[in-house]
Amino acid sequence: MAKLTDKVAFITGASSGIGKGIAKVYAKYDAKLILVDISEEIYNLAEELRDKGNDVLVEIADVTDVESLKKAVKRAKEEYGTIDILVANAGVCKLGNFLEMKDQDRDFHIDVNIKGAWNTVKAVLPEMIKNEYGNIVITSSVTGDMVADPGETAYALSKSALVGFTKSLAVEFAQNNIRVNAICPGYVRTPMAESIAEQSNPEDPESVLSEMAKAIPMRRLADPKEVGELAAFLGSDESSYMTGTQNTIDGGSTLPESVSVGT
């Protein structure tokens, strides 16, 4: 029996990047999946996983839209009877100089990254409370709470907020046998990282990704499925005595004091 056999997992932002990696790993461990995304690309992943024998439900929903999330949760309950695991992963990143950033770009990060996680947890949590069981995994970042680069103020603001959100939820709902933990990835080879590289150097985005890798002690970006393995551990009962934690997965990128000393 795989460690997520018979567990029902609700994963947002599952169509690409880290969310897609998480979904594939959860499928590997035999979870029943509710894949939630704003993009219809999610159907392609669902078809791929179903072809491998996985039980997959797709819901097109926007994490900024409470009603669409409620609809997704309702359908998940109708199909599977419950939700055991929530991976609140949907997120966005748009670089911008702080003094030049428009309010709507700031609010874009707040609406999707902070309010989106809030909305998703609020939609799923009542079902977990009813069952006196649940594991919640929230995708934060090393950015904001630990490190930051120029142009990331809005993103850093939103992702660091998720750390406080995780810890507060963990304390409040521990008595309901609900655990809440955060994943804090460094750079992962995803469309988001590629977008950051494109915004940083439109003429040669690949050079930006190469420089990212050089600053990481392991000299590479993560594969999304490596983050998925951590998410699967936190979503499973293997992590049964963990709650309110920040789990850094960054290839050591937050360790060096300098990229030049000692080289």
N, C-alpha and C positions, 0 to 999 in steps of 0.2 A: 504493500500500500504506500503510495506517495504521500508526502507530508501535508498536501492540501486536498487529498481525496475527499470528496463529498462536501468540501467547503465552497460556499458561494461568495464570489468576490466581485465587487462593484468598483470598476476602475475608470476614472475620468482622464480625459486627454490621452486616450489609448491609441489614436490612429497613427502616431509617429513618435519618434524620439524615445525618451525615457519611458513614456507610457506604453509604447509598443513593445519595448524590451521587457517591461514588467509583465505585460499580458502574455508574451511568449513564454516567459519563465513560469508564470502561474499555470499556464496550459501544460507545460512540461510536468508540473507536479500535480496535475489532474484536478485542478479547481474547475468549478462551473463558473463561467465568466459572464458578467454583464459589462460590455464594452460601451463606454459613453464618450461621445465626442461631438463637436460642432460640425466636423467635416465628414462628408460621405465617403471619404477614403477608408473609414473604419470598416466598411463592408468588405473591402479587399482583404483586410487582416482576418476578419471573421471567417471568410470563405477559406482562407489558407489554414486556419486552425481547425475548422470543421472537417477539412479534407484529411486531417491527421487524427480525426476521431474525437475532437474536443467538443464539449457542450457549450455553445456560445449564443448569447442573446445580444443584439445590437440596439442601442437607443441613441438617436440623434438628439442631443440636448445641449443647451448653453448653460454653463455654470453660473452665469450672471442672471439667469432666468429661473426664479424659484419654481414656477409652475412646471416648467419643462423637466426639472429635476424630480419634482413630486411625481410626475407622470412616469418617469423612468423607474423610480423606486416602486411605484404601484405595479408596473408591469413585471419587474423583477420578482416581487412577492407572489404575483399570480403564477409566474412560470416556475419558480423554485421554492416558494413558501417562506423564504427568509433571506437575510443577507448577513453573512458571518464576518466578512472582511470588507473594509472600505479603503481604497487607495485614492486619496484626494491628490491627484497629480497634475491636473490641467494648469498650465501656466504660460506666461508670455514674457518677452524681453524686448524692449526697444531702447537703444542707446540714445543719449541726448545730453548736451551740456546743460547743467542745472539752471543757469540764468536764461538760457534760450528755450528751455523745454516748455511746451504749451501745457496748459492745465489739463487738456483732454488726454495728453500722453501720460501725464502723471496718474490721472484717474483710470486710464486703461489698465495700468498695473494694479492699482488698488482694487478695481472692480473684478478683474479676473483672478489675480493671485491671492488677494486677501478675502474679498467678499465671496469669490467663487468657492474657496475652501470652506468658508463659513456656511454658505448656502448648502453645499454638498453634505457636510457633516450634519447640519440641522435636518436635512431631508432623510438621512439614513439612520441617525442615532435613535429615534423612537423605537424602531424595530429591534435594535440591539438591546435597548433597555427592557423591552418586553420579554426578550429571550434571556436576559441576564447573561449575555455573552456577546463579545465583539472585539475585533482587532482593527484599529484605525491606523493607517500609515499615511503621513502627510509629506509630500515632496517639498522641502525647503531648499536650501543651497548653502554652500560655504560663503557665498556673496552676501554681504550685509552684516551678518552676525560675527563673522570671522575676518573676512577680507573684502576688498572692493577695488575696482579699477575706475579710472575717470569715465564719466558718461553713464555710470550705472546707478545713479542716485535713486531713481524711482524703483528700479528692480531690487536694489539692496534694501530699500525701505520695506517693500512688500514681502520679500523673502525672510527678512529678519523678524517681521511681525508673526510669521507662521511658527517660529520657535516658541514665542510666548503663548500663542494659541495652543500649540501642542501640550505644553506643560500645564496650562490651566485646565484644559480638557482632561488630561491624565489624572489630575488631583480630584476634579469634580466627579468623575465617573468611575473611579477605581472601585467604589463600593458596589457598582453594578456589574462587576467582572468584565469591564471594558478597558482595554489597554490602548494607549495612544502614543505613537512614536514617530519621530521625524527622521527623514533621510536628508542628508546635506551633501549633495554631489558637488564635486569640482567640475572641471570641464569634461563633457561627454561628447563623443562624436555624434551629433544630432543635427537636424535641420535648424534648431535654435542656435547651436554653436556656429554653424555655417552662416547663418544670418548675421550673427555678431561679427564674424570675420568679414562678411560682405559689407556691412555698415562701416567697419573700421578701415578697410582698404578695398574699395570696389575694383581697383585695377588688378589686385593680386590677393584675393582672400585666402588662397591656400598658404601663402607665406605667413599670414596671421595665425592660422592653425598650427603651422610648424613652430612658430615662436611660442605659442601656448605650450606645446609639448616640451620644448627645451627648458621651460621654467618648472616643469614637473619632475621630481626625482625619478619617477619611473619612465620618464621620457616619452609618454604617449597619453592620448586622451582615452577615457574609459569607453568600453563598448556598452550600449544601453542594457544589454542582458546581464552585465556585471552588476549594475544597479538593481536589475530585476531580481537577482539572487538575494541581495540584501532585503529587498521588499518582501520576498517570499519568506525569508526567515522571520521578519518582524510580523508578517501576517499569520504565521503558523504558531502552533502551540510550543514549538521549540524555544521560543522567546518568552515563555510564560511568566517570567519574573522581571520582565522589562516593561517599564512604562515611563513616559515623560522624557525619553532620551533623545539626544541629538546624535545621529550616527553619520560620521563623516566618511565619505568614500571619494577620495580625491587623488589617489596615487602619490600622496605625500606632498601635494602642492602647497598646503598651508604650513609646512614645516620650515623651509629655509628662511633665514633672516635676510639673506641677500642672494642674488643670482650671480654675484661677481666675487665675493670673498672666498678665498681658498681655491679658486680655479686657475 
